[in-house]
Structure formats: structure tokens, C-alpha cells
Amino acid sequence: MAFMTICGGDGASPRCNTFIVRHIQWANHFIPLLSMRENAVSSSQDDTPDDALLETNFAVFRDCLADILIQLLDPTTTTSKPKRATKARKNPIKPVERPVEDGRRNDAEDLADFVEYIAEELWPCLPLELRTLNYAAVRNDETLSARFAPPLPLSTLEEVAALVPPSVYDSLAAYSLFPNATLDDHASSPANDTLLLPLLTAYTTPLTTPPPSVVLPSMPAQRSSDCELCGRDWIPLTYHHLIPRSMHAKAVKRGWHQEWELANVAWLCRACHSFVHRVASNEELAREWYTVERLEEREDVIRFVGWVAGVRWKKR
């Protein structure tokens, strides 16, 4: 009866035909997605995931998402790197600032709320195996490693892309973060997705690589409880090689550092870690910016740290 009313009687008007076509397209697109979500929910009900692991992994996932959005919205970004400091120079050269569009000067609190919203939308849609991923799991399960260890296979990207709610891409497009990230684009070509691929790669990489205690057994005793640059202590930390590993041989050969110094690390949040690598090359880091104290003297680091320290998550 409702269908007949919409179509205006027994006849099939052009308006009615358009209505039917649009709803068939909608059904063809979303019914498979709903089916996959039901399967994901069903499988999750059969398992009893570790709540602590889920909380830990959610924090990593949210942090990876925040890093991507912070890079896009960071109001402190400069167009050029500061010139390399020398030991004789007391005052580092200040980098040239670029003008930032008013629309992109999101304050830290608003950014934190936006990151939290997108993370909460995405997280429940991920397969349970992905939400409970850890190093031990991929070590003991070759199938799991093949699905989720970087580089991620196209089949994994397609699997996850099909579960992403349209609201996520609508929100990102509304903020002009990914103007081309429409539902059709991301569903038809997940390998080119400008959010999903870097996000899942960043999330799975630390979960599927050996923990610091395996790589550097002495590291746990030296581990900081907060980021050594911004001071935030409620987010996951990553270890930054103060002398990048790719420069170890060159640093010793040229006398920049002694061999025992090569293992020096700093514990940084993902946002600060990424920022350090954006503003200095590996060689610059090895030659000039190889301590936390030296990094803290950079004007661009001072500005970024002052801003990112205000990005705080609300308690779940």
C-alpha cells in the first residue's frame, strides 16, 4: 500500500522509476555490508575477548588515527625546515612560518573530540581478530599473520573497507579532510583509500613486531611513563631511535658517535615521534638532533609540543 501511494497509483511514473532504482542501488550496496556486520557480531559473541587487550589496542588505534588527523590539522606546520644547527651556534635559526587557513586552526580540544568520535565509529566495526591482535597471536597463527601483518594484503583492506560505516567518510568530507573519500570511492578501491590504508598499517605495525623487550632487552628499565617531549602520560608510547638505525654505520665511521651511543632511545607519543621525523632527515637527526634536550630547543618542536599537549582523550 505504501509503495502504491508513493508511486501515485498503479502506473509507473518516471518519479516512481527513479525511486525504485535508487532503493535497489541502496539495497545492493548496503545489504552485503549488513550481512558482514552480523557475521562479525555473531563471531564476537562466540568468543570471550580479553577486555584489557581490547582497551590497550583501542588506545593504539585511536592514537594512530589521531596521528593522521594531527598531520592534516597541525597549525604549527612550517613550510621549510630550520637550517642545521652547528655546535658553535648558540641560538638555533627559527623556521619560516606559513600562513594557516582559519578553517584549519582547529583547537586541540575540538580535535580530540573529533578523533574520539571517528575512533568510536570505526572500532566496533573491525573484525574481532584485528581488535585483539598482538605479537604472540601472529607468532602462533600463520593465517592471522598473513591477514594482518604489514604490508596488508588487498583482501584484508577489502574486508575492513566493507565494514566501515558511511558516517565516517561523511564526517571526514564535511571537515574537508578527505574531500574525495566518498563511500563509492573507498568501497571500490580500498587500496587507494587515503585513510584506511595508512591507519591500518600504523595500527598493525607495532602490534605485529617484536616488543622492545625482545629487540632491546635492557630497554624496559629505561622506559618513560610519559612522552619525553609533550609530557602526555595517558597515551601509548613508541620508542624513537635518537640516532636512526639507517645511520648507525655512517655515524660511527665518520666519528659522529661512539658505538655504545647507538642504542639511545627516547619514548615519544606517536604524534611527537611522527613530527620529529617530518622536520628532520635521518642524517640531520644523527648529526644534530640526537638527544631529547637538543630536540626541545627547536622552535618548531616547542610550538608543536605546546599545541599537541592539549589533545586529551575523555575517559571511556
N, C-alpha and C positions, 0 to 999 in steps of 0.2 A: 504494500500500500504506500509506504513512504517513497519507494522508488518511483511508482507511478505518479505520485504528486510532484516529485522533483522534475520528472520528465514532461510534466504537463499533460498527462493523459496517456492514451495508448500509442500515440505517434512518437517517433524517434526524431526529435528536433536536433539541429546542429549543436545547440547548447547541451542537450542530453548526451549526444555522442561524445562531446568533449569531456563531460563529467565522467562518463563511463571509462574513457581512455585513461584519464588522469588517475582514477582509482584503481584501474588494473595495473598501471605502472607502479603506483604506490605499493600495491599488494605484492607484485613481483619482486620489488626491491626489499621490502621490509619483512615479509613472511619468513624467508630463509634466515634473516638475522634473528627474528624472534625465536625460531626453532633452535638456532645455535645457542642462544642465551639460555633457553630452557634446559638444553643438554648440559650447559656449564653449571647451572644451578643444581640440576639433578646429581651431577657427579660430585659437586661440592658437598651435598647433603650426605653422600655415602662415605665421605672422608671426615676425619677429625683433625683439621689442620692445627698446628701449633700457634696459639694466639700471639705468643711473644714473637715468633718468627714473622707472622703477618704484620705486626706493628713495626718491627725493625725494617722489614722490606718496604712497607708503605713509606716510612721515613726516607729511605733511599730513593724510592720512586718519586716522591714529592720534591726531593732535593734536586734530582736530575731534571725534572720539569721546570723547577724554579731557575736552574742554571740557564736553560734555553731561553726562558722569557726574560730573565735579567739581562742577558746579552742583547736582546732586542730593545729593551726599555731603559737600559742603563743611561741616566742623564749625564754621567761623568765621562763618557767615552770621548777620547780625543782623536783627531784626525792624523796626528803624527806622533811617533814615539820620541821620547826625550833622547837627546844625544847621549852616547855612552859616557858615563862619569869616569873620571880618572882619579887616581889616588891624590893628586896634587890639588884637585878642585874641592873646595870646602862646601860650596853650595851647589847642589845639583841644578841643572838647567830645567826651567819649567816648560812643560809641553804646551803646545798651542791648543787652545780650546776651540771646539767647533760650536757654532750655534745649534741649539737643540729646539726642535719644534715644540710649541706649547703642549700639543696633544700628546707628546711622548714623555712629558715630565710627570709621569705617574708617581705619586708619593709612595714611600715604602710600605705603608700600612695597606693602601689600596692594592698594591701589587701582591702582598702576602695573601689578602683575601681572595684575589683572583686566582692565584696559584692553588690555594686550598680548594677552591670551587672546582677547578678543572681536574685536579688530582682526585677529588672525591667522586667526580663523574666517571673518570676513566678506570679507577682502581677496581671496583666491583665487577667490571666487565671483562677483566683479564682472566685467562684460564687459571685455575687453581694451581697448576704446576708452575706457572710463571710467578704467581704471587708468593709461593713458598720455595722459590728457587734458592739454592745455596751451593757452596763449593762441594760439600760432601755428597749432595744429591747428584750432581753431574759426574762426579768421580765414580759413583756406584751405578750409574744408569747411562749407558751409551746412547740410548734412544733420546733421553732427556737432553743430553749434551748436544746431540745432532740438531735438536729443535731450537734450543735456546742459547747455545754458546756462540758468541760472535766469531765471524760475521754471520748475521742471521740469515737463514735461507728464505727465499721468496715465499715458500709455503707457510712459514711462521708469520711473516708480515701479512699475508692474505688472511690467515686465520684470525689474527688480532684485529686487523682493519675491519673485518666484517662485524666485530663486536663493539666498535666504537660508536657511542650514541651521537646522532646528528647534532645534538645541542653543543657538543664540544667544538665542532668546527664552526657552527653558527656564532658561538661566543668569540672565538678567535678572529673570525672575519669581521665581527662587529667592532672589535678593537683595532682593526686594520693590521693585525699581526701577520696573518696569512691570508691576504685577500683572494688568492687563487685556490685556497684549500676548501673547495666546495665538496659536498658529500659525493657527488658523482666522480670528481677528480680523484679523491683519495680512495674510493672504493674500486675504481677501475685500474689504478696504478699505484698500489701501496709502496712499491719500491722507490717511487719518486716523491713520496709523502714527506713534506718538509717538517713535519712534527714527529710522526710516529717512528720513522727510521732512526733519527738521532736520539729520540727519547728511549726507545727500547735498547739501542746499542749502549747508551750511557748507563742504563739501569742494569742490564745483564752482565756487563763487563766486570764490575767489581764483585758480583755475586758468583761468577764462574771462574775467577782467577784465584790462585793460592793466596790465603790471607797473609798479612805481614809476618806473622809468627813463623810461617813456612819459608818466606823469602828472606827475611832478616830476623833470625831468632832472637837477637838482642833488643829488637825494637819495642816489644810490649812494655818494658820497664821505663822506656823513654817517652811513651805516648802521652800527649797532652790531652786534657779533658775538654778543651775549648779551642776554637780556631786561633792560631797564633797571630793572625792579622786582625780579624774583625772582632774576636773575643766571644762569638756566639757559642754557647755550650749545649744547645738543645737540638742540634742537627748532626747528621753523620759527618765524620771527618775522613779526609783522604790524605795519604802521605805524599808530599811533594819532594822529589829529589832536588836538593838545593844545587847540586851540580848534576845536570841532566845526564842520564846514563849514556846517551849517544855521544857525550863529550868527554867521557872518562879517559879514554886513551890519549886524546889530544891534550887534555888538561894536565896530565902527568908528564907527557913528552915535552910540552912547552914550559913546564915549571910553574904553571898557574897554581897547582895544588899538589899536596903530597897524597900518596895513595890512601893513607888512613882517613883522609878527609872525604873521600868519595862517597862514603855511606851516610853522610849527614843528610837528615831529612827534616822537614817541617810539617806539622799536622795542620792542614788547612781545610776549611769547608770547601765544597765543590765550587761555589761561586768565586771565592777568592783564588782558588787553585787555577780555575779557567782564566781569570783575569790576569794573573801573573804571566801565563803563557801567551796571552793576547798582546801584552805590552812589551814583551822582550823575547828575543830569539833564544834558542838553546845556548848559543855561543855567548850571547850577552849575559845570560843568567850565570854561566860558568865563570866568566871573566870578572863581572862587576857586581852581580846581584845574588851572591851565593850565601847570604845569611839573612835571617829574618830582619835583623836590625837594619841592614842596607835597604831591603825592600821597603821597610817602614819609613825611610827617608824620602822616597819618591813622592812627588806632589800628586801624580795620578793615582797612586796607591792610597794616599791619605784621603783623597776625595772619595774614591770608590768605597773604601772601608767605612768611612763616615756615613755613607748612604746605605750600603747593604746591611749594616748592623741594625738598621731599623726594620728590616724584613723579618718579621716574627710570626711564627705559626701559633694559632689558637689551639688550646688543648682539645683533643678529640673526645 
